[in-house]
Amino acid sequence: MISFEEVRIGDQAPELTHQLCRTDLVRYAGASGDFNPMHHDEIKAKAAGLPSVFGHGMFSAGFLATAVTNWVGIGNLKSYKVRFVKQTWPSETFVTRITVKEKQVKDGEKIVLLTCELTNQDGEVKVSGEALASVNN
């Protein structure tokens, strides 16, 4: 977990990586109830003009959020907002990039603003956003 006193603007969280597989898509569909066939039915996805099934956006956002909370500590995340930039595809490897953008003390609370990105193995941004965390240690 980061320390407000020790962390500096520009510091980066440890990267978290994961290779997206079709089993992830099936598991996430079951957990979320999102059974859109574009996430699991190859024939329907191709009939819709896609090269393959693609990953759930919220799975990607959740993976990125996991990297954030691993760094700032569970319970310290105050806000998290993302934008879905590009679809994710089976066999891509997710790589998280979380960077300290600002530090501030507001009403006695020590806060860090983080930029967050989820890229694939080629550096192509899939999800981007910001997170705000209270790190009063």
N, C-alpha and C positions, 0 to 999 in steps of 0.2 A: 504494500500500500504506500502511496506517495505521502510525503510530508510537505506541508505548505512552505516551511522554512527552507527546505532543501531543493525543492523543484524550481526550475527556471523556465522562463519563456523559451520555447524552442525545444525543450526536452521532449523525448518521445517514449511512449509506453513500449514494453516488450511486444513484439509482433506475435500474433496468434495466427496459425495457419490451419487449413483444413481442405482436403480435396473433396469437392461435392460429388456425391454418388447418387445413383437412383434410389438406393435404400434410404438415403436422407429424405428424398422427396416423398416416398411412401410413408415414412415415419412421421414427417411433418404434416402430411395430409391427414393422417389418423389423429394426431394430437390436436390439430387446429380445426378439423372439420372442413378444410378447404380441399374439396375433391374436384376442382376444375380439371378437366381431362388434359389441358395443356401442360399439366405438371406430371402426368403419369401415363398418358396414352399416346404412344409414339405415332400410331396411324392417324389419329385425329389431329395431332400437332402438325404432322407433315401435310395433311389435307388442308390445314389452315395456312399453309405456306411457310411454316417454321422449319428450320433444319432438324429439330429434335424437340423433346420436351424441355422445359426450362424450370429453373428453381423458383420457389415461392419468395417473393420480395421480403416478407416478414421473417423468413428463415435467415436470410442474409442480414437483415437489420438486427435480428436477435443475436446472431453470431458476433456482429460488431459490438453490440451492447455488452456482451459477455466480456470482451476484451477491455472495454471501458471499466466495468465494475471490478474486474480482476485487478485493475491498477488503482482505482480510487477507493475501493472497498465497498462491500455490499452495504446498502443503506445510506450511502453518501451522495448518490446521484440525485440531483434536484430536477434536472430536465434533460431531455434527449430528443432531438428532432433530426430526421434524415430525409433525404431526397433519393429516390431510386433513379439512377442514371442510365444503367443498361441491364439487360437480362443476364442471368447467370445460367450456365450450361453444365450438365454433368461432365465430370472429369476436369473442370477448372479447379485450380487451387486458390482458395481465398487467402488473402494476406491483409491483416489489419494495419492501419497506420493512424495512430492517435498522437496528437501534438499539443502541447500547452501553448495556447494563444494569448491568454491574459491571466493575470493574478490580481485579486482585489480583496480588500477587507470592507465588508458592507454590514453596518450595524453590528460590528464585532464578529461577524462570521467570515471565515477565511474561505474564499471561493476561487476556483480555477475554471476558466473557459477552455474547452478542448475542441480542436477540429478533429473530425473522425472520417476516415475513408476505409472502404473495403475495396480492394483491387483484386484482379486475378494475377496469375503467375507472370503475365506480360506487363503488368503495371496499369492495365486498363481499369479505370474507376467504375465500379458497379453501384456503390452506395456512398453518398457523402453526407456530412451533417456536422452538428455541434452537440456538445454535452456540457452541462454546468454541474460542478460537483462541489460540495462543501467538504473541506479537508481541515478540520479544526485540530489537527494533531501537531 
